[in-house]
Amino acid sequence: MDDMSGFVILPKSLDDLLPMQANVVTREQALARGKTRHQIATLVSRGRWQRLQTGVYYGLTGPVPRQARLWGVVLGVGRGAVLSHETAAEVWGITDERSRVIHVSVPRTAGTFPVPPGVTVHYSSRLPRAEFPIAIEEKMPPVTWADETVFDLVNTSGTAEGAVNWAIRACQRGKTDPRVIEMCLMRPGHRQLRWRADLMDALTEIKAGVQSPLERRYLHDVEQAHALPEGARQVKTKHGSKARYHDVRYVDFGVGVELDGVRWHSGDARDRDDARDNSSALAGVQTLRYGWIKVAYHPCEVAHEVWSLLVRRGYREDFHRHGEGCGSPADAPLTVKALLAAIGGSRGGR
């Protein structure tokens, strides 16, 4: 990374280079831009530069910020390293949490080398293609593309739910697009991706950005599979001049279910959600709200919650487990009598 970062030619002046790299520089970069070994040693000994790793320095005094730490790891590892996995998700804003260790990926041909403490190195056959080429222009350390970050996280997820959740979160936050993910999945390097089938299935929901695919899952996997009463769909209510449409209404029991498509997280969407909930409250309806992950991966839990609220509002059929594999809570009451006893009996009616 002496002369280039991604497709960006690095400046010849050290004063111009430092701000581009969060004030982090390697010994080789400093020497190439006019510093001598003695000058570097003097800067370090006087505390004007801080050693982050062997041959990598932070060019300011005071606490070292997170961005500089990340730059220090990438520059220290070298060999075409880029931030990846959870650390790339942190840089892109796909997650708000700092990764516990700093993840970097290097090309598969990088060979073996000493790994600094607190760093995990991954070997990738997708580099350098997977590197975001203008990261430094965007004031980011070298990092994988957002969609490639999603693939890395999907591949290392322990569950399908966790894998899909990474894709949903990245799309919700506008860091990538479901169509881009779908297109990239067609590349040879991703055809053996772990949880690929689950991800492809979820992309249908993500691309739609509306509730209709989620409603189909709710109807089949929650309502019908557990023999809940049939709810009315897209029920229209009107207050003043405003009309609101509600996903599922169990009209006889004053219970509503709202299903949030995976793109419904913008400010406008939250306003629509609030308006629907307020409209339900004004109509005397108690509302439960579920997202894609809950309905897709925990339909039995959803069904039991809906049934429980229905019973509290006057429904008098026992809960129906759809088979031995039903994932409803094992210790939860499954009969009307047991549930009413648990909640105080007389409070079960409307």
C-alpha positions as CSV (number, residue, x, y, z in Angstrom):
1,M,0.0,0.0,0.0
2,D,2.9,2.3,-0.5
3,D,1.6,3.9,-3.7
4,M,-2.0,2.8,-4.1
5,S,-5.0,1.9,-2.0
6,G,-7.7,0.1,-4.0
7,F,-7.7,2.2,-7.2
8,V,-6.6,5.4,-5.5
9,I,-3.1,6.7,-6.0
10,L,-1.7,7.8,-2.7
11,P,-0.1,11.3,-2.5
12,K,3.6,11.7,-2.5
13,S,3.5,14.2,0.5
14,L,3.3,12.8,4.0
15,D,1.3,15.8,5.1
16,D,-1.3,14.9,2.4
17,L,-1.2,11.1,3.1
18,L,-1.8,11.2,6.9
19,P,-5.3,12.7,6.8
20,M,-6.3,10.1,4.2
21,Q,-5.3,7.2,6.5
22,A,-6.8,8.5,9.8
23,N,-3.3,9.8,10.6
24,V,-1.7,6.4,10.4
25,V,1.4,5.6,8.4
26,T,3.8,2.8,7.9
27,R,7.5,3.1,8.3
28,E,7.9,2.3,4.6
29,Q,5.4,5.0,3.6
30,A,7.2,7.6,5.8
31,L,10.6,6.7,4.4
32,A,9.3,7.0,0.9
33,R,8.1,10.5,1.6
34,G,11.3,11.9,3.1
35,K,11.5,10.8,6.7
36,T,14.6,9.1,7.9
37,R,14.7,6.2,10.3
38,H,16.3,8.5,12.9
39,Q,13.5,11.1,12.5
40,I,10.9,8.4,12.9
41,A,12.6,7.1,16.0
42,T,12.8,10.6,17.5
43,L,9.1,11.3,16.8
44,V,8.2,8.1,18.6
45,S,10.6,8.6,21.5
46,R,9.2,12.1,22.1
47,G,5.6,10.9,22.0
48,R,4.6,12.8,18.9
49,W,4.0,9.6,17.0
50,Q,2.6,6.5,18.7
51,R,3.5,2.9,17.7
52,L,0.4,0.9,16.9
53,Q,2.3,-2.2,15.6
54,T,5.7,-2.9,14.5
55,G,6.4,-0.4,11.7
56,V,3.0,1.3,12.0
57,Y,2.5,4.6,13.7
58,Y,-0.3,7.0,14.7
59,G,0.9,10.5,13.8
60,L,-0.8,12.4,16.7
61,T,-0.7,12.6,20.5
62,G,-3.6,11.7,22.7
63,P,-6.0,8.7,22.6
64,V,-6.0,6.7,19.4
65,P,-9.5,6.7,17.8
66,R,-11.1,3.5,16.6
67,Q,-10.7,4.5,12.9
68,A,-7.0,4.8,13.4
69,R,-6.8,1.4,15.2
70,L,-8.5,-0.2,12.2
71,W,-6.2,1.5,9.7
72,G,-3.2,0.4,11.9
73,V,-4.3,-3.3,11.6
74,V,-4.8,-3.1,7.8
75,L,-1.5,-1.4,7.2
76,G,0.3,-3.7,9.7
77,V,-1.0,-6.9,8.1
78,G,-0.3,-5.6,4.6
79,R,-0.5,-8.2,1.8
80,G,-3.6,-6.7,0.3
81,A,-5.5,-6.9,3.6
82,V,-9.0,-5.4,3.9
83,L,-11.4,-5.2,6.8
84,S,-14.1,-7.9,6.5
85,H,-16.8,-9.8,8.4
86,E,-18.1,-8.1,11.6
87,T,-15.4,-5.3,11.4
88,A,-16.5,-4.4,7.8
89,A,-20.1,-4.5,9.0
90,E,-19.1,-2.0,11.7
91,V,-17.3,0.3,9.1
92,W,-20.3,0.2,6.8
93,G,-22.8,0.9,9.5
94,I,-24.6,-2.5,9.1
95,T,-24.2,-2.9,12.8
96,D,-23.8,-0.4,15.6
97,E,-21.6,-2.7,17.6
98,R,-17.8,-2.8,17.6
99,S,-16.4,-6.2,16.6
100,R,-14.7,-7.9,19.6
101,V,-11.8,-8.8,17.4
102,I,-10.7,-7.0,14.2
103,H,-11.4,-9.1,11.2
104,V,-9.3,-8.7,8.0
105,S,-9.2,-10.8,4.9
106,V,-6.2,-11.3,2.6
107,P,-5.9,-13.0,-0.8
108,R,-5.7,-16.7,-0.6
109,T,-2.2,-16.4,-2.1
110,A,-0.9,-14.2,0.8
111,G,0.8,-17.1,2.5
112,T,1.4,-17.4,6.3
113,F,2.6,-14.6,8.5
114,P,2.5,-13.5,12.2
115,V,-1.0,-12.3,13.2
116,P,-1.2,-9.4,15.7
117,P,-3.1,-10.0,19.0
118,G,-6.8,-9.2,18.7
119,V,-6.9,-9.8,15.0
120,T,-8.5,-12.6,13.0
121,V,-7.3,-13.2,9.5
122,H,-9.4,-14.8,6.8
123,Y,-8.1,-16.1,3.5
124,S,-10.4,-15.2,0.5
125,S,-10.4,-16.3,-3.1
126,R,-12.6,-13.3,-3.8
127,L,-9.9,-10.7,-3.2
128,P,-9.0,-8.3,-4.7
129,R,-12.4,-8.3,-6.5
130,A,-14.3,-8.1,-3.2
131,E,-12.5,-4.9,-2.0
132,F,-14.4,-1.7,-2.1
133,P,-12.0,0.2,-4.5
134,I,-12.7,3.8,-3.4
135,A,-12.8,3.3,0.3
136,I,-10.1,5.8,1.0
137,E,-11.9,8.5,-1.0
138,E,-15.0,7.8,1.2
139,K,-12.9,8.2,4.3
140,M,-13.1,4.5,5.1
141,P,-10.2,2.1,5.7
142,P,-9.7,-0.6,3.1
143,V,-12.8,-2.8,3.4
144,T,-14.9,-5.3,1.5
145,W,-17.9,-4.1,-0.5
146,A,-21.1,-4.1,1.6
147,D,-22.6,-7.0,-0.3
148,E,-19.4,-9.0,0.0
149,T,-19.5,-8.2,3.7
150,V,-23.0,-9.7,3.9
151,F,-21.8,-12.9,2.1
152,D,-18.9,-13.2,4.6
153,L,-21.3,-12.9,7.5
154,V,-23.8,-15.2,6.0
155,N,-21.2,-17.8,5.4
156,T,-20.0,-17.7,9.1
157,S,-23.4,-17.5,10.7
158,G,-24.4,-20.4,12.9
159,T,-28.0,-20.3,12.0
160,A,-30.1,-19.5,8.9
161,E,-32.0,-16.9,11.0
162,G,-28.7,-15.1,11.8
163,A,-27.6,-15.3,8.2
164,V,-30.8,-13.8,6.8
165,N,-30.8,-11.2,9.5
166,W,-27.5,-9.8,8.2
167,A,-28.9,-9.4,4.7
168,I,-32.1,-7.8,6.0
169,R,-30.2,-5.3,8.2
170,A,-27.8,-4.3,5.4
171,C,-30.8,-3.6,3.0
172,Q,-32.8,-1.9,5.7
173,R,-30.0,0.5,6.3
174,G,-29.4,1.2,2.6
175,K,-25.9,-0.3,2.6
176,T,-26.7,-2.6,-0.3
177,D,-29.6,-3.7,-2.4
178,P,-31.4,-7.0,-2.6
179,R,-31.1,-7.0,-6.4
180,V,-27.3,-6.6,-6.1
181,I,-27.1,-9.4,-3.6
182,E,-29.2,-11.6,-5.8
183,M,-27.0,-10.8,-8.8
184,C,-23.8,-11.5,-6.9
185,L,-25.2,-14.8,-5.8
186,M,-25.0,-15.9,-9.4
187,R,-21.2,-15.6,-9.5
188,P,-19.3,-18.8,-9.3
189,G,-17.7,-17.9,-6.0
190,H,-21.0,-17.7,-4.2
191,R,-22.8,-20.7,-5.6
192,Q,-21.7,-22.8,-2.6
193,L,-22.5,-20.1,-0.1
194,R,-23.7,-21.5,3.3
195,W,-27.4,-20.7,3.9
196,R,-27.8,-19.8,0.2
197,A,-31.3,-21.2,-0.1
198,D,-32.5,-19.4,2.9
199,L,-30.9,-16.2,1.6
200,M,-32.5,-16.6,-1.8
201,D,-35.9,-17.2,-0.1
202,A,-35.5,-14.1,2.0
203,L,-34.6,-11.9,-1.0
204,T,-38.1,-12.3,-2.3
205,E,-39.4,-10.7,0.9
206,I,-36.6,-8.1,0.9
207,K,-37.1,-7.1,-2.7
208,A,-40.9,-6.8,-2.3
209,G,-40.5,-4.3,0.5
210,V,-44.2,-4.8,1.3
211,Q,-46.2,-7.0,3.5
212,S,-47.8,-9.3,0.9
213,P,-45.2,-12.1,0.9
214,L,-45.1,-11.9,4.7
215,E,-48.9,-12.2,4.8
216,R,-48.7,-15.4,2.9
217,R,-46.2,-16.8,5.4
218,Y,-48.4,-15.7,8.3
219,L,-51.5,-17.2,6.7
220,H,-49.9,-20.6,6.0
221,D,-47.3,-21.1,8.8
222,V,-49.0,-19.3,11.7
223,E,-52.8,-19.1,11.2
224,Q,-53.6,-22.2,9.2
225,A,-50.9,-24.5,10.6
226,H,-52.1,-23.8,14.2
227,A,-55.9,-23.7,13.4
228,L,-56.3,-20.1,14.6
229,P,-59.6,-18.5,13.6
230,E,-59.5,-17.0,10.1
231,G,-58.6,-13.3,10.2
232,A,-59.9,-10.6,7.9
233,R,-57.2,-9.2,5.5
234,Q,-56.5,-5.6,4.7
235,V,-59.3,-4.3,6.8
236,K,-60.0,-0.6,6.0
237,T,-60.7,1.8,8.8
238,K,-61.4,5.5,8.4
239,H,-61.0,8.3,10.8
240,G,-61.9,11.7,9.4
241,S,-60.5,11.8,5.9
242,K,-57.7,9.3,6.5
243,A,-58.1,5.6,5.5
244,R,-55.9,3.0,7.0
245,Y,-55.5,-0.6,6.0
246,H,-54.7,-3.3,8.6
247,D,-53.0,-6.5,7.7
248,V,-55.0,-9.0,9.8
249,R,-58.0,-8.4,12.0
250,Y,-59.8,-10.9,14.2
251,V,-62.9,-8.8,14.2
252,D,-65.0,-10.8,16.7
253,F,-62.2,-10.6,19.3
254,G,-60.9,-7.1,18.8
255,V,-57.4,-8.4,17.9
256,G,-55.1,-7.2,15.1
257,V,-51.8,-8.4,13.7
258,E,-49.6,-6.0,11.7
259,L,-46.8,-7.5,9.6
260,D,-43.8,-5.3,8.9
261,G,-42.1,-5.9,5.6
262,V,-38.3,-5.7,5.9
263,R,-38.0,-2.3,4.2
264,W,-40.5,-0.7,6.5
265,H,-38.0,1.1,8.8
266,S,-37.7,4.6,7.4
267,G,-39.2,7.6,9.2
268,D,-42.2,7.6,6.9
269,A,-42.7,3.9,7.5
270,R,-42.7,4.4,11.3
271,D,-45.2,7.2,10.9
272,R,-47.5,4.8,8.9
273,D,-47.0,2.1,11.6
274,D,-47.9,4.6,14.3
275,A,-50.9,5.7,12.4
276,R,-52.1,2.1,12.0
277,D,-51.6,1.3,15.6
278,N,-53.4,4.5,16.7
279,S,-56.3,3.7,14.4
280,S,-56.5,0.2,15.9
281,A,-56.5,1.6,19.4
282,L,-59.3,4.1,18.6
283,A,-61.3,1.1,17.3
284,G,-60.8,-0.8,20.5
285,V,-58.4,-3.3,18.8
286,Q,-55.3,-4.7,20.6
287,T,-52.5,-5.1,18.1
288,L,-49.5,-7.4,17.9
289,R,-46.7,-6.6,15.4
290,Y,-44.3,-9.0,13.8
291,G,-41.4,-8.8,11.4
292,W,-40.1,-11.2,8.8
293,I,-37.6,-13.0,11.0
294,K,-40.2,-13.8,13.7
295,V,-42.8,-15.1,11.2
296,A,-40.3,-17.0,9.0
297,Y,-38.3,-18.7,11.8
298,H,-40.6,-18.7,14.9
299,P,-44.1,-19.1,13.5
300,C,-45.1,-21.4,16.4
301,E,-44.2,-18.8,19.0
302,V,-46.1,-16.2,17.0
303,A,-49.1,-18.5,16.8
304,H,-49.1,-19.0,20.5
305,E,-48.9,-15.3,21.3
306,V,-51.8,-14.5,18.9
307,W,-53.8,-17.4,20.4
308,S,-53.1,-16.2,23.9
309,L,-54.3,-12.7,23.1
310,L,-57.4,-14.1,21.4
311,V,-58.2,-16.2,24.5
312,R,-57.9,-13.1,26.6
313,R,-60.4,-11.4,24.3
314,G,-63.0,-14.2,24.4
315,Y,-61.8,-16.9,22.0
316,R,-62.5,-20.4,23.5
317,E,-60.6,-23.0,21.4
318,D,-57.5,-24.7,22.7
319,F,-54.2,-24.1,21.1
320,H,-53.4,-26.5,18.2
321,R,-49.9,-27.8,17.9
322,H,-49.3,-28.6,14.2
323,G,-47.2,-31.7,15.1
324,E,-44.3,-33.1,17.1
325,G,-42.0,-30.5,15.6
326,C,-44.2,-27.6,16.7
327,G,-41.9,-24.9,18.2
328,S,-44.5,-23.3,20.5
329,P,-43.1,-22.7,24.0
330,A,-42.8,-26.0,25.8
331,D,-44.0,-24.8,29.2
332,A,-46.7,-22.5,27.9
333,P,-50.4,-23.3,28.6
334,L,-52.1,-25.0,25.6
335,T,-55.7,-25.0,26.7
336,V,-58.1,-22.2,27.4
337,K,-58.6,-23.4,30.9
338,A,-54.9,-23.5,31.7
339,L,-54.3,-20.0,30.2
340,L,-57.2,-18.4,32.0
341,A,-56.1,-20.0,35.2
342,A,-52.6,-18.6,34.6
343,I,-53.9,-15.1,34.0
344,G,-56.6,-15.0,36.6
345,G,-59.6,-16.6,34.9
346,S,-62.2,-13.8,34.9
347,R,-59.9,-11.4,33.1
348,G,-60.0,-13.6,30.0
349,G,-63.2,-12.1,28.5
350,R,-63.4,-8.8,26.6
